[in-house]
Amino acid sequence: MMEPWLFKAALFGYLLSTGGYLASIVVRRVIVARASTWLLFASFSIHTLFMALRWWAGGHGPVVNVYESLSFLAWAVTGGYLVFQTMTKTRVLGAFVAPLSFLLMTITSAGITGESVVPDILRGYWVPAHVIFTLTGEALLALACLAGVMYLLQDRALRNKKAFRFSRFLPPLRDLDRINHLAVLWGFVSFTAGILAGAVWAGAVWGRPWQWDPKQVFTFLTWMLYVLLVHQRLAIGWKGRKAALLSILALAVLLFSLAGVHAFFTTVHDFS
């Protein structure tokens, strides 16, 4: 079977790309970061082939368990970054993206092997649509957060008139703000589509789309934060530090809705 080898090749590629980006910061050479971007693109391509073959062989979307979902999230984050890389000079953002993708793939490697058994409750078209749209949105919102972090670092360096080790690799504040804006906007659209697909599925399975389930409550709170951020950007004209800070806060709440809810609350979204 080619799938295990493709997965290992993609994982190794993400590792090499991570090392390359970190090395580019140490040696302060843009050419090393450029080579790391091509490595990341190659890893993304192999990862895409792996997921396509797994989808074809299994007869279902590659998002039916937590490991496949993490694999898809790594793929979506990487793909989103590569798209933004073609629009702006954001190579140093890869120093954040590549390690994140490698970490997600490393966790994925613990349970991605073998055939996936799809519970009856997760069969149908609405579940893959819910997970794919939601994870794609979350990947873009994560990129928005990373761009926000980079914006604050660059802004602080400029305000204090102090350059830190990799500040010269950082793109202009305008480009970082643009990435944050586009990632929030399209991430919010995809995230909303995922929530709506999940509501349709919940209505079909549980009889009603809203259960006052803790995961639903925190997901709704997260969605409202992004509604506020999108509104403030489009209607009020927020830019820069305020938008960056709110995107970081919103992602923190989003991460809690993904992982923290299961740790502290009982939820109907436990299909194990």
C-alpha positions as CSV (number, residue, x, y, z in Angstrom):
1,M,0.0,0.0,0.0
2,M,1.3,3.5,-0.9
3,E,-0.7,5.3,1.8
4,P,1.7,4.7,4.7
5,W,4.7,5.6,2.7
6,L,3.1,8.8,1.4
7,F,2.2,9.8,5.0
8,K,5.7,9.2,6.2
9,A,7.1,11.1,3.3
10,A,4.8,14.1,4.0
11,L,5.7,14.0,7.7
12,F,9.4,13.9,6.9
13,G,9.0,16.8,4.5
14,Y,7.2,18.9,7.1
15,L,10.1,18.1,9.5
16,L,12.7,19.2,6.9
17,S,10.8,22.3,6.2
18,T,10.5,23.2,9.9
19,G,14.3,22.7,10.2
20,G,14.9,24.9,7.2
21,Y,12.8,27.7,8.4
22,L,14.4,27.7,11.8
23,A,17.8,27.6,10.2
24,S,16.9,30.6,8.0
25,I,16.3,32.6,11.2
26,V,19.7,31.5,12.7
27,V,21.8,32.1,9.6
28,R,19.7,35.1,8.5
29,R,19.5,33.9,4.8
30,V,16.4,34.4,2.8
31,I,17.5,31.8,0.3
32,V,17.2,29.1,3.1
33,A,13.6,30.2,3.8
34,R,12.9,30.1,0.1
35,A,14.1,26.6,-0.2
36,S,12.0,25.7,2.9
37,T,8.9,27.0,1.2
38,W,9.5,24.7,-1.7
39,L,10.0,21.8,0.7
40,L,6.7,22.8,2.4
41,F,5.0,22.8,-1.0
42,A,6.4,19.4,-1.9
43,S,5.2,18.0,1.5
44,F,1.8,19.6,0.9
45,S,1.5,17.9,-2.5
46,I,2.4,14.5,-1.1
47,H,0.0,15.0,1.8
48,T,-2.7,15.9,-0.8
49,L,-2.1,12.7,-2.7
50,F,-2.2,10.7,0.6
51,M,-5.6,12.1,1.5
52,A,-7.0,11.6,-2.0
53,L,-5.9,7.9,-2.0
54,R,-7.2,7.3,1.5
55,W,-10.5,8.9,0.5
56,W,-10.8,6.7,-2.6
57,A,-9.8,3.5,-0.8
58,G,-12.1,4.1,2.2
59,G,-15.1,5.4,0.3
60,H,-15.6,8.2,2.7
61,G,-14.2,11.6,3.5
62,P,-10.8,11.7,5.3
63,V,-12.3,13.3,8.4
64,V,-14.2,10.5,10.2
65,N,-12.0,10.4,13.4
66,V,-9.8,12.8,15.4
67,Y,-6.6,11.7,13.7
68,E,-7.9,12.2,10.2
69,S,-9.3,15.5,11.3
70,L,-5.9,16.6,12.6
71,S,-4.3,15.5,9.3
72,F,-6.8,17.5,7.4
73,L,-6.2,20.5,9.6
74,A,-2.4,20.3,9.0
75,W,-3.2,20.1,5.3
76,A,-5.5,23.1,5.3
77,V,-3.2,25.3,7.4
78,T,-0.3,24.6,5.0
79,G,-2.4,25.1,1.9
80,G,-3.8,28.4,3.3
81,Y,-0.3,29.6,4.0
82,L,1.0,28.7,0.6
83,V,-1.8,30.6,-1.0
84,F,-1.0,33.7,1.1
85,Q,2.6,33.3,0.2
86,T,1.9,33.8,-3.4
87,M,0.0,37.1,-2.6
88,T,2.5,38.7,-0.1
89,K,6.0,38.2,1.0
90,T,5.4,36.2,4.1
91,R,8.1,33.5,4.1
92,V,8.8,33.9,7.8
93,L,5.2,33.0,8.5
94,G,6.3,29.5,7.4
95,A,8.5,29.4,10.5
96,F,5.2,29.3,12.5
97,V,3.2,27.2,10.0
98,A,5.7,24.4,9.3
99,P,6.2,23.4,13.0
100,L,2.4,23.5,13.6
101,S,1.8,21.2,10.6
102,F,4.6,18.9,11.7
103,L,3.2,18.8,15.3
104,L,-0.3,18.0,14.0
105,M,1.0,15.3,11.7
106,T,3.1,13.8,14.5
107,I,0.0,13.5,16.7
108,T,-1.8,12.1,13.6
109,S,0.8,9.4,13.2
110,A,-0.4,7.8,16.4
111,G,-3.7,6.6,15.0
112,I,-3.9,7.3,11.2
113,T,-2.8,3.8,10.2
114,G,-5.3,1.1,9.3
115,E,-8.8,1.3,8.0
116,S,-11.3,3.7,9.6
117,V,-14.5,2.4,11.0
118,V,-17.3,4.9,10.5
119,P,-20.0,4.9,13.2
120,D,-23.5,4.8,11.8
121,I,-24.2,8.2,13.3
122,L,-21.4,9.8,11.3
123,R,-22.5,8.4,7.9
124,G,-24.0,10.6,5.2
125,Y,-23.0,13.7,3.4
126,W,-23.6,16.3,6.1
127,V,-20.9,15.1,8.5
128,P,-18.0,15.4,6.0
129,A,-19.4,18.8,4.9
130,H,-19.6,19.9,8.5
131,V,-16.1,18.8,9.4
132,I,-14.4,19.9,6.2
133,F,-15.8,23.4,6.2
134,T,-15.3,23.8,9.9
135,L,-11.7,22.6,9.8
136,T,-10.9,24.7,6.8
137,G,-12.3,27.7,8.6
138,E,-10.3,27.0,11.7
139,A,-7.1,26.6,9.7
140,L,-7.6,30.0,8.1
141,L,-8.5,31.6,11.5
142,A,-5.3,30.0,12.9
143,L,-3.4,31.7,10.1
144,A,-5.1,35.0,11.0
145,C,-3.9,34.5,14.6
146,L,-0.3,33.8,13.5
147,A,-0.3,36.9,11.3
148,G,-1.7,38.8,14.3
149,V,1.2,37.6,16.5
150,M,3.7,38.6,13.8
151,Y,2.0,42.0,13.4
152,L,2.4,42.7,17.2
153,L,6.0,41.6,17.2
154,Q,6.9,43.8,14.2
155,D,4.8,46.7,15.6
156,R,6.6,46.5,18.9
157,A,10.0,46.4,17.3
158,L,9.2,49.5,15.2
159,R,7.7,51.4,18.2
160,N,10.7,50.6,20.4
161,K,13.1,51.1,17.4
162,K,14.7,47.8,18.3
163,A,15.3,45.0,15.8
164,F,15.2,41.4,17.1
165,R,16.9,38.4,15.5
166,F,14.4,37.8,12.7
167,S,12.7,41.1,12.4
168,R,14.2,41.8,9.1
169,F,12.5,38.7,7.7
170,L,9.1,40.0,8.8
171,P,6.9,41.5,6.0
172,P,5.6,45.0,6.3
173,L,2.8,45.7,8.8
174,R,0.4,46.4,5.9
175,D,0.9,42.9,4.4
176,L,0.5,41.2,7.8
177,D,-2.7,43.2,8.4
178,R,-4.0,42.2,5.0
179,I,-3.3,38.5,5.7
180,N,-5.1,38.8,9.0
181,H,-8.1,40.5,7.3
182,L,-8.4,38.0,4.4
183,A,-7.8,34.9,6.7
184,V,-10.5,36.1,9.2
185,L,-13.0,36.9,6.4
186,W,-12.7,33.7,4.5
187,G,-12.2,31.6,7.6
188,F,-15.3,33.1,9.1
189,V,-17.3,32.2,5.9
190,S,-16.0,28.6,5.9
191,F,-16.5,28.2,9.7
192,T,-20.1,29.5,9.4
193,A,-20.8,27.1,6.6
194,G,-19.5,24.2,8.8
195,I,-21.7,25.3,11.7
196,L,-24.8,25.4,9.4
197,A,-24.0,21.9,8.0
198,G,-23.6,20.6,11.5
199,A,-26.9,22.1,12.5
200,V,-28.6,20.3,9.7
201,W,-27.0,17.1,10.6
202,A,-27.9,17.6,14.3
203,G,-31.5,18.3,13.4
204,A,-31.6,15.0,11.4
205,V,-29.9,12.9,14.1
206,W,-31.2,14.4,17.4
207,G,-34.4,16.0,16.2
208,R,-33.3,19.6,16.7
209,P,-30.2,21.5,15.8
210,W,-29.6,23.1,19.3
211,Q,-29.1,21.0,22.4
212,W,-27.5,23.5,24.8
213,D,-24.5,21.2,24.7
214,P,-21.3,22.8,26.1
215,K,-19.5,22.4,22.8
216,Q,-22.3,24.1,20.9
217,V,-22.4,26.9,23.5
218,F,-18.6,27.6,23.3
219,T,-18.7,27.2,19.5
220,F,-21.4,29.8,19.3
221,L,-19.4,32.2,21.6
222,T,-16.4,31.7,19.3
223,W,-18.6,32.5,16.3
224,M,-19.9,35.6,18.0
225,L,-16.3,36.9,18.6
226,Y,-15.6,36.5,14.9
227,V,-18.8,38.2,14.0
228,L,-17.6,41.1,16.1
229,L,-14.2,41.0,14.5
230,V,-15.5,40.9,11.0
231,H,-18.0,43.7,11.8
232,Q,-15.4,45.9,13.3
233,R,-13.1,45.4,10.3
234,L,-15.7,46.0,7.6
235,A,-18.1,48.5,9.2
236,I,-15.8,50.4,11.7
237,G,-12.6,50.0,9.8
238,W,-10.5,48.3,12.5
239,K,-6.9,47.6,11.5
240,G,-3.6,46.8,13.0
241,R,-3.2,46.1,16.7
242,K,-6.9,45.9,17.7
243,A,-7.7,43.4,15.0
244,A,-4.6,41.4,15.8
245,L,-5.4,41.2,19.5
246,L,-9.0,40.2,18.9
247,S,-8.0,37.5,16.4
248,I,-5.7,36.0,19.0
249,L,-8.3,36.1,21.7
250,A,-10.9,34.6,19.4
251,L,-8.6,31.7,18.5
252,A,-7.9,31.0,22.2
253,V,-11.7,30.6,22.7
254,L,-11.9,28.5,19.6
255,L,-9.1,26.2,20.9
256,F,-11.0,25.8,24.2
257,S,-14.2,24.9,22.3
258,L,-12.2,22.2,20.4
259,A,-10.2,20.7,23.3
260,G,-11.0,22.2,26.6
261,V,-14.7,21.4,26.5
262,H,-14.0,17.7,26.3
263,A,-11.7,18.0,29.3
264,F,-14.1,19.9,31.6
265,F,-17.6,19.1,30.4
266,T,-19.8,16.2,29.3
267,T,-20.8,16.7,25.7
268,V,-22.9,14.8,23.1
269,H,-20.1,15.4,20.7
270,D,-18.2,12.4,21.9
271,F,-18.5,9.7,19.3
272,S,-15.8,7.3,20.5
